Amino acid sequence: MDYNDAMKNRVKRLEGQLRGVLKMMEDNKDCKDVITQLSASRSAIDRAIGLVVSSNLVECIQDAEDQENKEASINEAVQLLVKSR
């Protein structure tokens, strides 16, 4: 799969967000603020997973040569999405 720059940038933003959470912990910030940022990070990760799975699904369907392969690819992508939850 080709991971485009938008996907990579999304993960880089997540990395920065998680570093920020760690800094908040090191600075003994209020737990409500830390939890808020962790929840935001989790949501961003979920969106990144959805983007990767949906892109993968499109690629798999385009690459599949027959109907049976398409159905298997769709099922695999759905399982990836379910597993991410």
Buried (B, 14 or more C-beta within 10 A) or exposed (E): EEEEEEBEEBBEEBEEBBEBBEEBEEEEEEEEEBEEBBEBBEEBBEEBBEBBBEBBBEBBBEEBEEEEEBEEBBEBBEEBBEEEE
